[in-house]
């Protein structure tokens, strides 16, 4: 669904589009916009309900595109502010979903008894008039949007499936109305004046069902972008020359301005710390759970969270130039792109409706050419072609299988957001894993603690109590892990007589006349305790974070802290290998820590110390080599890479951004369910292909029958039987899809 011309110095944007209900609708939107003078390139993504368009601002503008789409029955949201545009698109989507749900309920409440009565040939007295009124409600209230969009699309010379639904049901309805008012008119020519109200009502009810199921699966497409945008504060505290603080909108901040950051606030710009000390949660960038200490001269990034302490930051990059804005733009581009299979569907759907109309017209002409006395047969067969070709089975083939798979997935402990994930996961040959929070628990714990060999039991107890008491006063990111260890052990804290803490160097405390220092391994450099220093070197080699303790300059203890592996992850990696999938470790953590985790889980390929941009490049490189890549992550830093992969996976309990970006969420962080997701995707794709095959076969065989191919043998497929056949094809598709709820994964 792509139209390309020569591209000069033009503007390009991605706009939300409201009102698209099928792939043909997307084609209509693309054609309408592509036909506007000045539009150089246009591409519609039906799954994300967006239009990416490049245009010459000297010849056209978004307002003209919006007017053209309004005439075709769609709404282009042209808000300049992305957040407001996303909010309006979400409001429209939610309103349409609720309206669809209520109309679907009414449609089936009327259609079921109507079908029973009509197909039982209960037409006594005034009942036909009641049938007509009931059908009118289903058509012109429950299905009114089909007629609005369908006829607008016809007027725009871009007929879609709504047009087919509108024309076929309207002709069927008018034909029945004619026979209700003048029942003898056709009877006088030897034609049974049948009533086909149930056909029109069934078409509307079944197509509404398909649309409702599809809408449910793609309602939250834009949540990831909205969540990312929500990380950008709307205001900042600008520091004046006299030191006073003034709240100002972010749009008024300029590079070089000084901004005050208080505890619990998100940093609004990229910049450097001018003054102050604080710990900052940078998990959105690194994925690491341990906050980072910030001191004068260190860099900070927009969207990160000031945890403890206050800072004054000098802005260097603002607005669209920040790292957060770059990630948002990258996610938007990735979500607006299309899978190759969707382009094939677009091409098929673009010719399906015109082909059906052409067949119906040709059918009418052939019967008239046989003889004018065959006019009734010409009308009946043309209606039958339109009715039997109604894309109910085609429309339900994918969404019913997807909905059944989504229900089964939820039962087995993982949530699936869209059909693309299921379709593409079947072909995945590589799964990239983030480390922290994905392969590991994401909660640092004391793994090992060593004391000097010449310390006796009482000295060790005294040292443990002092360490515990001092760390209780510390704001260092690892203090919580150390305190948790001693609390679990039952150690009694000894509160120091004096205490001080300096960011980047550690803490100092005096207890019982002894001077204690707790800091990084540099404290052990001058120690002659070779055995303890060897323990420290070994822990460093295995990627642990280390806290060293000295007492009156004597090395007395070393504490190794690391993140723990998730239970069963080794078995999961082994199972994936047996399924023909290669695991890859991709993390922003230190290389030593990454290699340790890879060795313990059985992963051979490791990329460590990588930024979000580097993660994106690794994914792109794997895809360039021809691999079908999935990624499992749980941090905001993974959002950009998750959006780039063929299939994105997040663990429940991870960041909201990762959860919203990902197409598959493993509930409760159960990484083992990723293998069940692989098997389910492969089975779902097989069933979708079966559904589509039988739907196409149904049309291939049904249309000639409806056109009267067997009339010489005395068989004529009337609209009533055509609608029944259409319903039967839909039932077959649904029944086949429901097998997904029973299969063994």
Residue, then its C-alpha position, 0 to 999 in steps of 0.5 A: x500500500x505504498x505510492x512513491x514519486x520523486x522526493x525532493x525537499x519535503x516535509x514528512x510526518x506520521x498522522x493517526x487516522x480514525x475510521x479504518x475498519x479493514x485492509x481495504x479501508x487502509x488502501x482507500x486512505x492511501x489512494x485518497x491521499x496519494x491522489x492529492x497534488x503535492x503528495x510525494x509519498x504515502x503509506x498507511x499502516x492499518x495495524x497502527x492506524x497511521x498514515x506516513x506521508x511526505x509532501x511538498x508544503x508549497x503545493x499542499x498541507x495536512x488540512x487539505x489531506x484531512x478534508x479529502x479523507x473526510x469526504x471518503x469517510x475517515x478522520x486524519x488527526x493533524x494536531x501538531x502536538x504528538x501527545x494531543x494527537x495520540x490522545x484524540x486518536x485514543x479517544x476516538x478509538x475508545x468511543x468507536x469500540x464502545x459503540x461497536x460493542x453495543x451495536x453488536x449486542x443489539x444486532x445479534x439479539x435481533x438477528x438470531x430470532x429473525x433467522x429462526x423465523x425466516x428460515x422456518x418460513x414463518x411469514x404469516x399475517x403481519x410478520x413480514x412487516x415485522x421482519x422488515x422493521x427488525x432488519x432495518x434496525x440491524x442495517x441502519x442502526x447497528x450497521x450504519x457505519x458500513x453504509x456511510x463508509x461504503x458509499x463514501x468510498x464508492x463516491x471516491x472511486x475507491x470501493x472497499x469491503x464496506x461498499x460490498x457489505x452495503x450494496x449486497x445487504x441493501x439490494x437484499x433488503x430492497x428485494x425483500x421489501x419489494x416482495x413484502x409490498x407486492x408479493x404477487x409481482x414476481x409470482x406472476x412471472x413464475x418466480x418465488x417472491x422470497x424474503x431474504x431479510x435474515x440474509x441482510x441481518x446475518x451479514x451485518x451481524x457477522x461482519x460486525x463480529x469480525x470487526x469487533x474482535x479485530x478492534x479488541x486486538x489492536x485497541x492499544x497500539x499507541x499505548x507505548x508511544x503515549x507512555x514514552x511521551x509521558x516521561x517528558x515533564x511538562x514543566x521545569x524549575x528554571x534557576x534565575x541568576x539570583x538563585x530564585x526558582x521559576x516554573x516554566x513550560x519545557x518549550x521555554x527552556x533553552x540550551x545553557x539554562x540552569x534547571x533545579x531537580x528535586x527528589x522524585x522528579x523526572x529530569x526534563x532535558x539532557x545536560x550536565x550537573x552543575x551542582x548538588x549530589x543525587x542518585x538517579x534511576x537511569x533504568x530507562x536507558x541502561x535497564x539496570x535497577x541500581x540508581x547511579x550517583x550524580x555529582x558535578x560534571x556528570x551527564x544526565x538524560x531527559x526522562x530519568x528519575x531523580x531518586x534521592x538528593x537535589x541537582x542543578x542541571x545545565x541544559x545541553x539538549x532539549x525537546x526533539x534533540x534529547x535522547x528520550x525524543x530520539x527513542x520516541x521517534x525510533x519507536x514511532x518509525x518502527x511501529x509505522x512500518x509493515x510486515x511484508x505479508x501485510x503488503x501482500x494482503x493489501x494488494x489482494x484486498x485492493x482488487x477483491x471488491x472491484x472484482x466481486x462487483x464486476x462478477x455481479x454485473x457480468x452475471x446480470x448481463x449474461x442472464x439478460x443476454x440469454x433472454x429478457x424473460x430471464x430478468x428475475x433470474x438476473x436480479x436473483x443471481x446478481x444479489x446472490x453473487x454479492x451476498x455469497x461473496x460478502x467477505x465474512x469468512x475472509x474477515x473472520x479467518x484471521x481475527x477468530x484464530x487470533x482471539x482464540x490464540x490470545x485466550x489460550x495464551x492468557x490461560x497458559x501465562x502469556x499475553x499477546x497484543x497483535x496478530x503480527x506477533x503470532x504470525x511472525x513468531x512462527x518464523x523466529x530463529x533468534x531470540x535476544x535476551x536482555x540480562x537484568x530483569x529478564x534472565x535475572x530477577x532484577x534485585x541485587x543481593x549479597x552473593x558472597x561475604x569474606x572476612x579476614x582470616x585472622x578475625x575471631x568470631x566476636x570481631x566478625x560479629x562486631x564488624x557485621x553490626x557496624x556494617x549493618x548500622x552504617x549502611x542503614x544510614x547510607x543512600x548508596x544504591x547497594x546499601x539496601x542489598x547489604x541491609x537486606x542480607x544482614x536483616x535476614x541473617x538476624x544481625x543486630x545493627x550497631x549504630x556508629x558514633x559518627x557517620x559521613x558519606x561522600x558520593x563516589x568514595x563511600x562512607x566513613x563511620x566511627x564505632x567504639x573508637x574504631x574508624x571504619x570505611x566502606x567503599x569500592x575495591x580501591x580501598x584494598x589496593x594497599x592491603x597485604x591480605x593476599x587471600x582477601x584480595x584474591x577473593x575480591x579479584x575473583x568476585x570482580x572477574x565474575x561480574x559482582x559489585x563489591x563493597x570493601x570494608x576497612x577498620x583503622x586502615x586494615x582490610x577486614x571484609x569484602x562483600x560481593x553483590x550480584x543479581x540472581x538468575x531467574x529459576x528455570x532459565x537454563x532449561x528454557x534456553x536449552x528448550x529453545x535450542x532444541x526448537x531451532x532458536x539461537x539465544x543471544x544476550x544483549x545488555x548494558x551491564x558490564x562484560x564480566x557480569x554478562x559473561x557470567x550470566x551467559x556461562x550459567x544459562x548456556x548462551x554463547x553469543x554475548x553483547x555487553x556494555x551497549x547503549x539503547x542505540x547500540x542495542x538497536x544496531x545489534x538487532x538491525x545487524x542480525x536482521x541484515x544477516x537474514x535472521x528473524x529476530x525476537x527480543x525479550x526485555x523488561x526495561x525502558x532502555x529496551x523499548x527502542x530495540x523491542x520496537x525494531x525486532x520482528x517480535x517483541x517480548x516483555x516480562x510482566x513486572x517490567x517497566x510500563x514502556x517495555x510492556x506497552x512496546x512489546x507484542x508478547x508479555x510473559x505474565x509474572x515474569x515466567x520466562x519459561x512460557x516463551x517456549x509455549x508462545x513459540x509453539x502456539x504461534x506456529x499452530x496459530x499460523x497453520x490454522x490461519x492459513x487453513x481458514x484463509x484457504x477454505x475462505x478463498x475456496x468457498x468464494x471460488x466455488x460459491x460465486x459460480x454457483x450463485x451466478x447460476x452455473x448449475x441452472x441448466x441442471x435445475x439448481x439455482x442458489x437463491x440469496x437466502x441459501x447464499x446467506x446461509x452458505x455465507x454463515x456456514x463458511x463463517x461457522x466453519x472458520x470459527x470452529x476451526x479457530x476454536x481448536x486452538x483452545x484445546x491443543x497441547x503446547 
